[in-house]
Structure formats: structure tokens, C-alpha cells
Amino acid sequence: MIFKKVNALKGEVIIPGDKSISHRAIMLGSLAEGTTEISNFLQGADCLSTIACFQQMGVSIENKKNMVTIKGNGLHGLKKPSGLLDVGNSGTTTRLMSGILAAQNFSCTVNGDASIQKRPMNRIITPLSQMGAEIKSIKENGCAPLEITGKPLHSIHYDSPVASAQVKSSILLAGLYADGVTSVTEPYISRNHTELMFRYFGVDTTTEGTTASVKPATKLIGQKVMVPGDISSAAYFIAAGLIVPNTELVIKNVGINPTRDGILRVCEAMGATITYENKQDLSGEPTADLVVRTSNLHGTTIGGSIIPTLIDEIPIIAILACFAEGTTIIKDAQELKVKESNRIDVMVENLSKMGADITATDDGMIINGGKALHGATIDSKLDHRIAMSFAIAGLCAEGETKIEGAECVNISFPNFYQYLDTLIQNGK
């Protein structure tokens, strides 16, 4: 994909469904009794991997364009898959599903693409093993492929060294099958979609401070789930609305869960003009329409407890920082090194090519904003969030910005380029 500088963007965007919530709705719907209907499900490659895995375990899932219908098998109704459970590129599928598989009455193998085979899985293997699970890295390198043999599970209290919703959720999902209350304490609160959806499906779960707890479940009840728009996908249009001149965008139905809204808090700290309209609650999740206007931004420092609420948005925040006056410091973000790519190194390498004043640190980056960017050839490393971030940078850079591996956006936002093109055409 090739992008050139534009003078304005105009229009409204209906953001596709939240990736995290779409994954969880499939998993809980599969374990529930009765029918679960999911509207605004994200039809991205990662979420389709979750559907395929649960279909392989005998769950009836019908995926039509506007509605996913699941006839749940109940907590103990999953069946041994006939072959490998292929998670594709999805770390969420891998880690969350492992918590469920740890308690089943069968063994199976979980594997995915080359990226998944490099991502750290000891962070779930350790706590699940403490619960009595038999889970091992086949290559003994702490990564997929994983071999999981279901066992009776014990409840634990786990002090997680990282604030990770995937780690927390894997343990809590295993806790549905444990012999007592299972709890996870994090250094900071990570996104809480699992806990909210547990309550929606009738699971007894509590949160106190940074500790989430779940009681063993007897059954989950199928529900109608309306998935809010994914704030991680909205982030690219929020950024575009702020840095492209003469722009006003309306971004509809965005999830504004306080464990995910760090991007909005950072934008406000940088001087952004964002207003909220039509606030409501969907299936236990808060949503709003966002009106975003071109703004004069200034640098800020981002670190500590806000990081888990915006970890996926740091690449696009780095782009914003380039167009802000002054210095932006991003710290406490070591987790970026073990995403689909090492996002610290990839952002620094590619933004440097475009003329940005940016330096990598052990746990983030330092960006001195206000320098004009120029086009360059960007290696996305097949990381969807890198590709989308540089598409937005390309709208404000002199010359042509060429993104290699641009099709990787299909993982989370299949129509991203079409949406962007519509706003460009409207702005002409």
C-alpha cells in the first residue's frame, strides 16, 4: 500500500467489533448452555481462528455476516479434536483456550504460525501447572506448539509478574473448573473483559483492587452479546483526526472500558480535542461515539499503571508524538518486545527512516516531536498494528510512504484501507 500527504479527512467511521470481546464471546458461548448470539463480531483472522478451534471441539457455531450463533456444549461438553488446534496468529486464542483445555477430559496439541511459535507461553504454563494442569512446550523453549492433557484442577492465588489480560484470563477460565476460589493479583489492572463477561454469563466473579477472583462454575447461560467497536482499531482514526489538518471525524460505537481507554487519556494529556456523544452500555461494556478534530498536540510522559490500558496503541501513540511539540517519553512498556513483532525496535527503525527524532530505551522510547516526516518504505514485519500506524503517518508525511506486508491488517481490521480511503475522498 502507498500513502501520500492529504489536506483533510471528513466523515464517520463505524469501527469493527472489539477483538478481545469477540474472542471471549466465542469461548464463553461454547461453554454455556443454550444459545448465544453475537452481533458486531469481529470478522478478523484471529477471531476466526477461535471459531475454528471450538468447532473442532464439537461446538455448533454458525457465522453469518451480521450474527454469530453458538449452540453451547456446556462446561463439560467439549470433545477431543481430531487433529491439531490451529490458532493462526492469535496469542489470545492460544493463551485463553489453554486455560479451558487444561481442565478437559482429553489431550490435544495447540499450534499456530511462525510468529506464535516465538511468543512466550511460560507465563501461562507456570500458573496452569500450579493448578495441576499437564501442559508442555513440545520444543521445550517455552513457546508453541503446546501439548495439553486435561486434568482435575486445584484453585490457586497467583501473583502475576506482568499485568496481562491474557495471563489473568487463562487462569480465571481454568478457575471455572477448579476445586475452590481462584484469584489473580496483577501489578496493575489489565483489561477486564473476561470478568465483565463472566458476570454477564452468570459466573460468580469479584474484583478487589488489582485482584480478580472466580468461584468454580456449575453452568454458564447463553446470552445475546453486542460487541462494542474496538478502541484499538479506533485508535488509528483518532490519531488521524488529530494530526491531519482540517479534519473532523465521528467514530461510532467505540468501547470506552476504563481498563482500555488509556489512548483517550493520553490524547487528552497531549491537548487533543475529543468529545463523547451517545454514551451507553452494551452487554456490560460502556461505549460512546467519539468526535475528533485536528488539534495542536504537545509531548507527555506515559508510564506506570496506564500502560496496560493502551499497550496495543503504543505504536500509533508514537506516531502522534512525532507530530506533537516537545518530548514524549514512553516507559514501562517492555511488553512491546513480545508482541507480533518487537514493536519498540520496529517503530524506532521505521520512524527513523521517515526522519523522526526517536530513540529506543529498554522499556519504551523517547520521541522529540515537531520534525517534518518524509515518506519511506516501511517493513511492517507482518504486524497489523505497525502497518496501520504507518498508514496514518503516511497521510502527514512529504512524498510517498510505502508499506510492505500491508495485507496483515486483516488480522484485526479487514476493511481498514477502504475505510481510510473513504475519509480521504470525503476530505477532497
C-alpha positions in Angstrom: 0.0 0.0 0.0 1.2 3.5 -0.8 0.1 6.6 1.1 0.6 10.3 0.3 0.0 13.5 2.2 -3.6 14.7 2.4 -5.1 18.1 3.3 -8.2 16.9 5.1 -10.3 13.9 6.2 -14.0 14.0 6.6 -16.8 11.6 7.6 -17.8 9.0 10.1 -16.4 5.5 10.8 -18.2 2.5 12.3 -15.5 0.6 14.0 -15.5 -3.2 13.7 -16.2 -5.3 16.8 -13.7 -5.5 19.7 -11.2 -8.3 19.1 -10.8 -9.1 22.8 -14.5 -9.3 23.4 -15.2 -11.3 20.2 -12.7 -14.0 21.3 -14.2 -14.2 24.8 -17.8 -14.3 23.5 -17.0 -17.4 21.4 -15.3 -19.2 24.2 -18.0 -18.5 26.9 -20.8 -19.1 24.4 -19.2 -22.5 23.6 -19.1 -23.4 27.3 -22.6 -22.1 28.0 -25.9 -23.9 28.0 -28.4 -22.8 25.4 -27.8 -20.4 22.5 -25.5 -17.4 22.4 -26.0 -14.8 19.7 -23.1 -12.4 19.0 -23.7 -9.3 16.9 -20.9 -7.0 15.6 -18.5 -9.9 15.9 -15.0 -9.0 14.5 -14.5 -11.0 11.3 -10.7 -10.8 11.6 -8.4 -13.7 11.1 -7.6 -14.0 14.8 -11.2 -14.3 15.9 -12.0 -16.7 13.1 -9.2 -18.9 14.5 -11.0 -19.1 17.8 -14.2 -20.1 16.0 -12.4 -22.8 14.1 -10.8 -24.3 17.2 -14.1 -24.6 19.1 -15.8 -26.0 16.0 -13.1 -28.7 16.0 -14.1 -29.5 19.6 -17.7 -30.2 18.6 -19.4 -26.8 19.1 -22.0 -25.8 16.6 -21.1 -22.2 15.5 -22.8 -20.6 12.6 -21.1 -17.4 11.3 -23.2 -15.2 9.1 -22.1 -11.7 8.2 -24.0 -9.8 10.9 -24.5 -12.6 13.6 -22.6 -15.5 15.1 -24.9 -18.1 16.6 -23.5 -20.7 19.1 -25.3 -23.7 20.4 -23.3 -24.2 23.5 -22.0 -27.6 24.6 -21.9 -26.7 28.4 -18.9 -26.5 30.7 -18.1 -30.2 30.3 -19.3 -30.8 26.7 -16.2 -30.1 24.6 -15.0 -33.1 22.5 -11.4 -34.2 21.7 -10.4 -32.6 18.4 -9.5 -35.0 15.6 -6.3 -33.1 14.9 -4.2 -30.1 15.8 -5.9 -27.0 17.1 -4.6 -24.2 14.8 -4.6 -20.8 16.4 -3.1 -19.0 13.4 -1.5 -15.7 14.6 -3.6 -15.3 17.7 -1.9 -15.1 21.1 -5.3 -14.5 22.7 -6.7 -17.8 21.3 -3.6 -19.7 22.4 -3.4 -18.4 26.0 -7.1 -18.2 26.9 -8.0 -21.5 25.3 -5.1 -23.2 27.1 -6.9 -22.4 30.4 -10.0 -24.1 29.2 -8.2 -27.1 27.7 -6.2 -27.7 30.9 -9.5 -29.0 32.6 -10.9 -31.1 29.8 -11.0 -34.9 29.7 -8.8 -35.2 26.6 -5.4 -34.3 25.4 -4.6 -32.1 22.4 -1.9 -30.1 20.6 -2.1 -26.3 20.1 0.0 -24.6 17.4 0.0 -21.6 15.1 2.1 -19.6 12.6 5.8 -18.7 12.8 5.0 -15.6 15.0 3.0 -17.6 17.6 5.9 -20.2 17.8 8.1 -17.3 19.1 5.7 -15.8 21.6 6.2 -16.6 25.4 3.9 -19.2 26.8 5.7 -19.9 30.1 3.6 -17.1 31.5 0.6 -19.3 31.3 2.3 -22.7 31.6 3.6 -21.8 35.1 0.3 -20.9 36.8 -1.7 -23.5 35.0 0.8 -26.1 36.1 0.5 -24.9 39.7 -3.3 -25.7 39.3 -2.4 -29.3 38.4 -2.5 -28.9 34.6 -0.3 -31.0 32.4 0.9 -28.6 29.7 4.2 -28.6 28.0 6.1 -26.8 25.3 6.9 -29.6 22.8 10.1 -27.9 21.7 10.9 -27.1 25.4 11.5 -23.5 24.5 8.5 -22.0 26.4 6.6 -21.4 23.2 4.1 -23.2 21.0 3.4 -25.9 19.9 1.8 -26.8 23.3 0.7 -30.3 24.3 -2.1 -30.1 26.8 -3.6 -33.1 28.7 -6.7 -32.2 30.7 -6.6 -32.9 34.5 -8.7 -32.1 37.6 -7.6 -28.6 38.6 -6.9 -27.0 42.0 -7.7 -23.4 42.9 -4.7 -21.1 43.4 -3.9 -17.5 44.2 -1.5 -16.3 41.6 0.7 -13.2 41.9 1.3 -12.4 38.2 4.6 -10.7 37.4 3.0 -9.0 34.4 -0.2 -7.0 34.0 -1.6 -9.2 31.2 -5.2 -9.8 30.5 -4.3 -12.9 28.6 -2.4 -14.4 31.6 -5.2 -13.4 34.0 -8.0 -14.7 31.7 -6.2 -18.0 31.1 -6.1 -18.6 34.9 -9.7 -17.4 35.5 -11.0 -19.7 32.7 -9.2 -22.6 34.3 -10.7 -21.5 37.6 -14.2 -22.2 36.3 -13.2 -25.9 36.7 -11.1 -25.7 39.9 -12.0 -27.0 43.4 -12.2 -23.6 45.1 -11.8 -19.9 44.5 -9.1 -19.0 42.0 -7.7 -15.5 42.1 -5.0 -13.5 40.2 -3.3 -10.4 41.5 -1.5 -8.1 39.0 0.9 -5.3 39.4 -1.6 -3.0 37.6 -5.2 -3.8 36.4 -5.2 -5.2 32.9 -8.3 -5.1 30.6 -11.2 -6.7 32.4 -13.4 -8.1 29.6 -13.2 -11.6 30.9 -14.5 -10.6 34.4 -17.4 -8.5 32.9 -18.4 -11.3 30.5 -18.2 -13.9 33.3 -20.8 -11.9 35.2 -23.0 -11.5 32.0 -23.0 -15.3 31.6 -23.8 -15.9 35.2 -20.4 -16.7 36.7 -19.6 -15.6 40.3 -16.6 -13.4 40.0 -15.3 -10.4 42.0 -12.7 -7.7 41.7 -10.9 -6.0 44.5 -8.0 -3.7 43.8 -5.8 -5.4 41.3 -7.1 -8.9 42.3 -9.7 -10.8 40.2 -11.3 -13.9 41.7 -13.7 -16.6 40.3 -15.6 -19.3 42.0 -15.9 -22.7 40.3 -18.9 -22.7 37.9 -21.8 -25.2 37.7 -23.1 -23.7 34.4 -23.0 -20.7 32.2 -26.1 -19.4 30.5 -26.1 -18.5 26.8 -26.7 -14.7 26.1 -27.1 -12.1 23.4 -23.8 -10.3 23.2 -23.5 -6.9 21.3 -19.8 -6.4 20.8 -18.7 -2.7 21.0 -16.3 -1.2 18.5 -12.7 -1.9 19.2 -10.9 1.1 20.7 -7.6 -0.4 19.5 -8.9 -0.2 15.9 -10.5 3.2 16.6 -7.1 4.5 17.7 -5.8 4.9 14.1 -8.8 7.1 13.2 -8.5 9.0 16.5 -4.8 9.8 15.6 -5.7 10.6 12.0 -8.4 13.0 13.2 -5.9 14.8 15.5 -2.9 15.2 13.1 -4.4 15.6 9.6 -5.2 19.3 9.0 -8.8 20.5 8.6 -10.3 17.3 9.9 -13.4 16.3 11.9 -14.3 12.6 12.2 -17.1 10.9 14.1 -16.1 7.4 15.3 -19.2 5.4 16.2 -19.9 2.9 18.9 -16.4 2.7 20.5 -15.8 0.7 23.6 -14.6 3.1 26.4 -14.0 0.5 29.1 -11.7 2.2 31.7 -9.3 -0.7 31.5 -8.8 0.0 27.8 -9.2 3.8 27.4 -5.6 4.8 28.0 -5.3 6.1 24.4 -8.0 8.7 25.1 -6.4 9.8 28.4 -3.1 10.2 26.7 -4.6 12.2 23.8 -6.3 14.5 26.3 -3.0 14.9 28.2 -1.4 15.9 24.8 -4.1 18.6 24.2 -6.4 16.7 21.9 -10.0 17.9 21.2 -12.2 14.8 21.6 -15.9 14.9 22.6 -18.1 12.0 23.7 -21.7 11.5 22.4 -24.3 8.8 22.8 -22.8 7.1 25.8 -24.5 3.7 26.6 -23.8 0.3 28.0 -23.7 -2.8 25.7 -23.6 -6.3 27.3 -21.9 -4.9 30.3 -19.4 -2.8 28.4 -19.5 1.1 28.2 -19.5 2.7 24.7 -19.7 6.1 23.1 -19.4 7.9 19.8 -16.2 10.0 19.6 -15.9 13.3 17.7 -12.3 14.1 16.9 -10.9 17.3 15.5 -7.5 18.5 14.3 -5.6 19.6 17.4 -2.3 21.2 18.4 -0.6 18.4 20.4 2.3 18.6 22.9 4.5 15.9 24.4 3.8 14.0 27.5 5.2 11.2 29.7 3.4 7.8 29.5 4.2 5.0 32.1 3.1 3.1 35.1 -0.5 1.9 35.6 -1.8 3.4 32.3 0.4 1.1 30.2 -1.8 -2.0 30.3 -4.7 0.2 29.2 -3.0 1.2 26.0 -0.3 -1.4 25.3 -1.6 -2.2 21.8 -2.0 1.5 21.0 1.7 2.5 21.7 2.7 2.3 18.0 0.1 4.8 17.0 0.9 6.9 20.1 4.5 7.0 18.8 3.2 8.5 15.5 1.1 11.1 17.4 4.2 12.0 19.4 6.1 12.8 16.2 3.5 15.5 15.4 3.4 16.9 18.9 5.6 19.8 20.1 8.2 18.8 22.7 9.3 15.5 24.0 7.2 12.4 24.6 8.6 9.6 26.9 7.1 6.1 26.8 8.3 3.9 29.6 7.4 0.6 31.5 6.4 -0.9 28.1 8.7 -3.9 28.0 5.7 -6.0 26.9 6.0 -4.4 23.4 9.1 -6.6 22.8 7.0 -9.8 22.8 4.0 -8.8 20.6 3.6 -9.8 17.0 6.9 -8.1 16.4 9.3 -6.3 18.8 7.3 -3.1 18.5 9.9 -0.9 20.2 12.6 -1.8 17.6 10.2 -1.8 14.6 8.7 1.7 15.5 12.1 3.2 16.1 13.6 1.7 12.9 10.8 2.8 10.6 10.2 6.2 12.1 13.9 7.0 11.9 13.7 6.2 8.2 11.0 8.9 7.9 13.2 11.5 9.7 11.8 11.3 13.2 13.9 12.1 16.2 13.3 8.9 18.1 15.4 6.7 20.5 14.7 3.2 21.8 15.1 2.5 25.5 14.9 -0.8 27.4 11.2 -0.3 28.2 10.0 2.2 25.6 11.1 5.1 23.5 11.9 8.9 23.6 10.4 11.0 20.8 11.3 14.6 20.2 8.3 15.8 18.2 7.8 18.6 15.7 10.3 17.4 13.0 8.7 17.1 9.5 8.4 13.5 8.4 9.1 12.3 4.8 7.9 9.1 3.0 9.9 5.9 3.2 9.5 2.2 2.6 8.1 0.6 5.8 8.7 -3.0 6.7 5.5 -3.9 8.7 7.1 -7.2 9.9 3.6 -8.6 9.1 2.4 -6.8 12.3 -1.1 -5.4 11.8 -0.7 -2.6 14.3 2.6 -1.4 12.7 1.0 -1.4 9.2 -2.0 0.7 10.3 0.2 3.1 12.3 2.4 3.9 9.3 -0.6 4.3 7.0 -1.7 7.2 9.3 1.9 8.6 9.4 1.9 8.5 5.6 -1.1 10.9 5.4 1.1 13.6 7.1 4.5 12.9 5.6 6.0 14.5 2.5 6.3 12.2 -0.5 5.2 8.5 -0.7 5.1 6.1 2.2 5.1 2.5 1.0 4.0 -0.2 3.5 5.3 -3.7 2.8 3.2 -6.7 4.1 0.2 -4.3 4.2 -2.3 -7.1 4.0 -1.6 -8.2 7.6 -4.2 -5.7 8.8 -6.7 -8.5 8.0 -5.8 -10.0 11.4 -7.8 -7.3 13.3 -9.3 -4.8 10.8 -10.1 -6.3 7.3 -11.6 -3.1 5.8 -9.1 -0.7 7.3 -7.8 0.7 4.0 -11.2 1.0 2.4 -12.4 3.0 5.5 -9.4 5.2 5.3 -9.8 5.8 1.6 -13.5 6.9 2.0 -12.4 9.5 4.6 -9.7 10.7 2.2 -12.1 11.0 -0.7 -14.7 12.8 1.5 -11.9 15.3 2.5 -11.1 16.3 -1.0 
